């Protein structure tokens, strides 16, 4: 509490600006994908959808963000099936970008990480391995019709042994595979779109990963690259711990890694500021966006009835 009370307003403004910039880039990415299906989709619509999903991510503890995004895209005249496929492709690119940035930061900061986290090296290797495996699985699930055939064949065989207990999940998986194959034909063939989306994602993650450095730069001997490398490891390891919206898992890994560098007291306040900037602050803006969105929707419905 003492550390939080001593936090300067310049630091608070800086981390809030980094948080907003993250959502602005997220809207930029969304806009580029959405224009494949609706050329009139605006950049402001993409930003609104980013904050809209941030609100529902907190309100539903992570489970409703994707549904909110698909619902928002449908209101912007993109069919539900295309919205679902687009969101899945965007999520896959998001995960692949995390793996790419993590590897880049590892290469540039390997000596620093080995020196400070040698006792945790097995955990770091496991985290990198799981992240890369997840990224590869998502790529195959997204792009490969043969992988879909193999996956559905395995599910059907398992369903036969369980005497039809998996009929519902099997039908849902078949539907998702069909949606993804259609979305892949529409989006993945545009290599420029995918490449620029990955580059934008790297910029987007840099906004959040730089937040600990913005908090610590005046009082600790740590560079921006080093801070981002540790934050990358934190996000990567927290993502493989099952927890709703990363609540608890992020703080746990953050404490584990940053306490080695800056001590437990300073780490605790930094963790709270990071959570505020990446979770609470976008939620507050998203609440205003969601309320305004509903207000405009009710106004349009009244105009139609009149």
Backbone torsions as a table, in degrees:
resi	resn	phi	psi	omega
1	UNK	NA	-36.8	177.3
2	UNK	-62.5	-42.6	179.7
3	UNK	-62.7	-42.9	-180.0
4	UNK	-65.1	-38.9	179.8
5	UNK	-65.7	-27.4	-178.6
6	UNK	-88.6	-1.9	-179.4
7	UNK	-68.2	127.9	-177.5
8	UNK	-76.2	155.2	179.4
9	UNK	-67.1	-25.4	176.8
10	UNK	-64.6	-39.4	178.7
11	UNK	-66.2	-43.4	179.5
12	UNK	-61.6	-43.1	177.6
13	UNK	-63.8	-39.4	-178.2
14	UNK	-64.8	-44.5	-178.1
15	UNK	-72.4	-31.4	175.5
16	UNK	-68.2	-38.2	177.3
17	UNK	-64.1	-41.5	177.4
18	UNK	-62.5	-37.9	178.8
19	UNK	-64.6	-45.7	-180.0
20	UNK	-65.4	-40.4	179.5
21	UNK	-61.5	-38.0	175.7
22	UNK	-56.2	-48.6	-178.0
23	UNK	-68.3	-33.2	177.7
24	UNK	-64.8	-40.9	177.5
25	UNK	-69.8	-37.7	176.3
26	UNK	-59.1	-42.7	176.5
27	UNK	-63.8	-35.8	177.0
28	UNK	-61.6	-44.3	179.1
29	UNK	-64.7	-47.2	-179.4
30	UNK	-60.1	-41.9	-179.9
31	UNK	-60.4	-42.6	-179.4
32	UNK	-62.5	-39.8	178.5
33	UNK	-71.2	-45.1	-174.2
34	UNK	-65.1	-30.9	-178.4
35	UNK	-67.2	-14.1	174.1
36	UNK	-66.5	-29.1	-178.2
37	UNK	-106.1	-27.4	179.1
38	UNK	-140.1	96.8	-176.8
39	UNK	-59.9	-18.8	-179.6
40	UNK	-87.3	0.8	178.7
41	UNK	-65.5	124.5	-173.6
42	UNK	-95.0	160.5	175.1
43	UNK	-60.7	-39.4	178.6
44	UNK	-62.7	-32.1	175.0
45	UNK	-65.3	-39.7	178.3
46	UNK	-64.3	-42.2	178.2
47	UNK	-65.6	-42.0	178.6
48	UNK	-61.4	-41.5	179.5
49	UNK	-65.7	-34.4	178.9
50	UNK	-63.5	-47.7	178.7
51	UNK	-71.0	-34.5	177.2
52	UNK	-58.7	-44.6	178.5
53	UNK	-70.5	-33.0	177.6
54	UNK	-61.8	-38.4	177.6
55	UNK	-63.7	-48.8	-177.0
56	UNK	-73.5	-22.8	175.7
57	UNK	-62.6	-40.6	178.8
58	UNK	-79.8	-43.7	-176.1
59	UNK	-62.0	-30.3	-178.7
60	UNK	-112.8	12.0	-178.1
61	UNK	54.3	41.6	172.1
62	UNK	95.5	-22.3	-172.3
63	UNK	-77.6	-21.2	-173.6
64	UNK	-104.3	0.5	-176.5
65	UNK	-63.9	-44.9	-179.9
66	UNK	-65.2	-41.4	178.6
67	UNK	-63.8	-40.9	178.8
68	UNK	-62.4	-41.1	179.9
69	UNK	-63.4	-46.0	-179.5
70	UNK	-63.0	-41.7	177.6
71	UNK	-62.5	-42.2	-179.9
72	UNK	-64.4	-44.6	-179.8
73	UNK	-63.1	-37.2	178.7
74	UNK	-62.8	-37.8	178.0
75	UNK	-67.1	-20.7	176.9
76	UNK	-96.0	27.2	172.1
77	UNK	67.5	37.3	171.6
78	UNK	-116.7	122.8	-176.3
79	UNK	-55.4	153.5	-178.5
80	UNK	-57.8	-42.4	-178.7
81	UNK	-64.6	-43.4	178.6
82	UNK	-68.7	-36.7	177.0
83	UNK	-63.1	-42.7	179.6
84	UNK	-63.7	-47.4	178.8
85	UNK	-62.4	-41.6	179.5
86	UNK	-63.1	-43.1	180.0
87	UNK	-64.5	-40.0	179.2
88	UNK	-63.7	-45.3	178.8
89	UNK	-62.3	-42.7	179.0
90	UNK	-62.6	-37.9	178.6
91	UNK	-67.3	-40.2	178.3
92	UNK	-62.5	-45.5	178.2
93	UNK	-61.6	-37.8	176.6
94	UNK	-58.5	-49.1	-178.4
95	UNK	-67.4	-41.2	178.6
96	UNK	-63.7	-37.9	178.9
97	UNK	-64.8	-37.0	176.1
98	UNK	-59.9	-45.1	-179.8
99	UNK	-63.8	-42.5	-179.4
100	UNK	-63.6	-47.0	-179.2
101	UNK	-65.2	-38.3	179.0
102	UNK	-61.7	-43.0	179.0
103	UNK	-65.4	-43.4	179.0
104	UNK	-60.6	-45.6	179.9
105	UNK	-67.3	-33.5	175.9
106	UNK	-63.9	-44.4	-178.6
107	UNK	-62.4	-44.1	-175.9
108	UNK	-77.2	-17.9	-176.0
109	UNK	-128.0	27.3	-174.4
110	UNK	-62.4	-44.0	-179.5
111	UNK	-61.1	-43.1	178.9
112	UNK	-62.9	-45.5	-178.6
113	UNK	-67.2	-40.2	179.6
114	UNK	-66.1	-38.0	-179.0
115	UNK	-67.6	-40.1	-173.5
116	UNK	-96.0	-22.9	-174.6
117	UNK	-126.3	34.1	-178.2
118	UNK	-60.4	-38.5	-178.4
119	UNK	-71.0	-19.9	178.6
120	UNK	-101.5	10.3	-171.8
121	UNK	-60.6	-36.2	178.5
122	UNK	-61.5	-37.6	179.4
123	UNK	-68.0	-39.4	-179.8
124	UNK	-66.3	-43.1	178.3
125	UNK	-61.7	-42.3	178.9
126	UNK	-62.7	-41.5	179.0
127	UNK	-62.7	-45.6	177.4
128	UNK	-61.3	-43.3	-179.0
129	UNK	-61.6	-46.6	-179.4
130	UNK	-64.3	-41.5	-179.7
131	UNK	-62.0	-44.1	-179.4
132	UNK	-67.1	-40.3	178.7
133	UNK	-63.1	-44.5	178.8
134	UNK	-61.7	-43.1	179.6
135	UNK	-62.7	-43.0	179.2
136	UNK	-65.3	-41.1	179.0
137	UNK	-62.4	-44.1	179.9
138	UNK	-63.9	-38.2	177.6
139	UNK	-62.7	-44.9	178.5
140	UNK	-64.7	-43.8	-179.9
141	UNK	-63.8	-28.4	-177.4
142	UNK	-84.2	-37.4	-165.4
143	UNK	-110.1	-27.8	-167.3
144	UNK	-101.1	116.3	175.4
145	UNK	-68.1	-33.6	177.7
146	UNK	-64.9	-39.6	177.3
147	UNK	-64.5	-39.0	176.3
148	UNK	-60.3	-44.5	-179.6
149	UNK	-61.2	-45.4	-179.8
150	UNK	-63.6	-44.0	-178.8
151	UNK	-63.7	-44.2	179.8
152	UNK	-67.6	-35.6	177.5
153	UNK	-63.0	-43.0	178.5
154	UNK	-64.2	-41.4	-179.8
155	UNK	-66.3	-39.5	179.2
156	UNK	-64.9	-42.2	178.4
157	UNK	-62.5	-43.0	178.4
158	UNK	-65.4	-38.1	179.4
159	UNK	-65.3	-36.4	177.1
160	UNK	-64.2	-41.5	179.1
161	UNK	-67.8	-30.7	179.5
162	UNK	-91.2	7.4	174.9
163	UNK	58.9	47.2	172.3
164	UNK	83.1	11.2	-178.9
165	UNK	-71.2	-16.0	-179.2
166	UNK	-105.9	21.4	-178.3
167	UNK	-58.6	-44.8	-179.4
168	UNK	-63.5	-55.7	177.5
169	UNK	-59.6	-35.4	179.6
170	UNK	-64.7	-44.5	179.3
171	UNK	-64.5	-39.3	178.8
172	UNK	-66.1	-40.3	178.6
173	UNK	-64.4	-40.9	177.1
174	UNK	-61.1	-40.1	179.0
175	UNK	-64.6	-44.6	179.8
176	UNK	-63.6	-40.3	179.0
177	UNK	-62.6	-41.4	177.7
178	UNK	-64.2	-41.9	178.2
179	UNK	-62.5	-43.9	-179.0
180	UNK	-65.9	-39.1	179.0
181	UNK	-63.6	-39.0	177.7
182	UNK	-67.6	-43.5	179.9
183	UNK	-65.8	-36.9	179.1
184	UNK	-62.7	-40.9	178.2
185	UNK	-64.4	-33.9	-177.2
186	UNK	-81.0	-38.8	-168.2
187	UNK	-106.9	-44.5	-172.7
188	UNK	-71.3	-19.7	177.7
189	UNK	-72.1	-17.0	176.2
190	UNK	-87.6	88.2	-174.6
191	UNK	-65.3	-33.6	178.6
192	UNK	-63.7	-39.9	178.7
193	UNK	-61.2	-46.2	-177.3
194	UNK	-67.8	-43.4	-179.5
195	UNK	-63.4	-46.2	179.7
196	UNK	-66.7	-32.7	177.6
197	UNK	-65.0	-39.3	177.6
198	UNK	-64.7	-44.1	178.9
199	UNK	-63.4	-40.3	177.2
200	UNK	-65.2	-37.2	177.2
201	UNK	-63.8	-39.1	177.3
202	UNK	-60.9	-41.2	176.2
203	UNK	-64.8	-41.4	-179.5
204	UNK	-61.3	-47.8	-179.9
205	UNK	-66.3	-33.3	178.8
206	UNK	-60.2	-32.0	179.2
207	UNK	-63.5	-47.0	-179.4
208	UNK	-74.7	-40.8	-176.6
209	UNK	-67.8	-19.2	180.0
210	UNK	-85.1	-8.2	-176.2
211	UNK	-60.4	-45.6	177.5
212	UNK	-58.7	-36.5	178.5
213	UNK	-65.5	-39.5	178.8
214	UNK	-61.9	-31.9	179.2
215	UNK	-79.4	-37.3	-168.9
216	UNK	-99.4	-10.6	-167.5
217	UNK	-61.7	-27.8	-177.8
218	UNK	-82.2	-24.0	-173.7
219	UNK	-117.4	-1.8	-175.8
220	UNK	-133.9	149.5	179.5
221	UNK	-90.3	77.5	180.0
222	UNK	-142.7	137.4	-178.3
223	UNK	-87.2	166.4	178.4
224	UNK	-61.8	-44.1	-179.1
225	UNK	-62.6	-41.2	179.4
226	UNK	-66.4	-43.5	178.9
227	UNK	-63.0	-41.5	179.0
228	UNK	-66.0	-35.8	178.8
229	UNK	-63.7	-43.9	179.2
230	UNK	-67.9	-39.7	178.7
231	UNK	-66.3	-35.5	176.4
232	UNK	-62.2	-44.2	176.6
233	UNK	-62.5	-40.5	179.4
234	UNK	-60.3	-49.8	-179.5
235	UNK	-63.7	-38.2	-177.5
236	UNK	-68.5	-45.5	-179.6
237	UNK	-70.7	-38.2	179.6
238	UNK	-64.8	-30.9	-177.4
239	UNK	-67.5	-24.0	-178.4
240	UNK	-95.3	1.8	174.8
241	UNK	-95.9	120.9	-177.3
242	UNK	-67.2	111.4	178.4
243	UNK	-156.9	140.7	-179.1
244	UNK	-64.0	120.1	178.2
245	UNK	58.8	20.7	179.7
246	UNK	74.1	10.0	-178.8
247	UNK	-70.6	125.2	-179.2
248	UNK	94.8	-49.7	-178.4
249	UNK	-66.8	-40.8	178.7
250	UNK	-62.6	-46.4	179.9
251	UNK	-63.6	-38.8	-179.4
252	UNK	-62.5	-50.7	-178.3
253	UNK	-69.9	-37.7	176.8
254	UNK	-56.5	-47.1	179.2
255	UNK	-62.4	-43.6	-177.1
256	UNK	-60.5	-43.3	-173.9
257	UNK	-87.7	-48.6	-175.2
258	UNK	-72.9	-25.5	178.3
259	UNK	-62.8	-27.6	177.0
260	UNK	-63.7	-32.9	-174.6
261	UNK	-93.7	-38.5	-168.5
262	UNK	-125.4	-0.9	-179.2
263	UNK	88.4	160.0	-173.2
264	UNK	-69.6	-41.7	-176.4
265	UNK	-62.8	-51.7	-179.8
266	UNK	-67.4	-35.0	178.7
267	UNK	-63.1	-38.7	-178.3
268	UNK	-61.8	-45.6	179.8
269	UNK	-68.6	-36.5	177.9
270	UNK	-64.6	-39.6	178.1
271	UNK	-62.9	-41.6	178.8
272	UNK	-65.7	-40.1	178.5
273	UNK	-66.6	-38.8	177.4
274	UNK	-63.6	-43.6	179.1
275	UNK	-64.3	-39.6	178.3
276	UNK	-62.5	-45.0	-175.0
277	UNK	-70.8	-34.1	-174.0
278	UNK	-98.6	-12.7	-172.7
279	UNK	-126.1	-54.9	-173.4
280	UNK	-77.6	-48.0	-175.6
281	UNK	-62.8	-47.1	175.4
282	UNK	-61.9	-33.0	177.6
283	UNK	-63.5	-41.8	-179.6
284	UNK	-64.3	-44.4	176.6
285	UNK	-65.8	-40.9	179.7
286	UNK	-63.2	-32.6	177.5
287	UNK	-63.7	-42.1	177.4
288	UNK	-64.1	-43.7	179.5
289	UNK	-62.4	-44.3	-178.7
290	UNK	-64.6	-42.3	178.5
291	UNK	-64.8	-42.2	178.3
292	UNK	-65.6	-37.4	178.5
293	UNK	-62.7	-44.6	179.2
294	UNK	-66.6	-37.0	178.9
295	UNK	-63.3	-43.9	178.4
296	UNK	-65.9	-35.6	-179.9
297	UNK	-66.7	-43.6	178.3
298	UNK	-64.2	-36.9	178.9
299	UNK	-64.4	-43.0	178.7
300	UNK	-63.3	-38.3	178.9
301	UNK	-66.2	-38.6	177.8
302	UNK	-66.2	-37.9	178.4
303	UNK	-65.1	-35.8	179.2
304	UNK	-67.9	-40.3	-179.2
305	UNK	-69.7	-29.7	179.0
306	UNK	-77.3	NA	NA
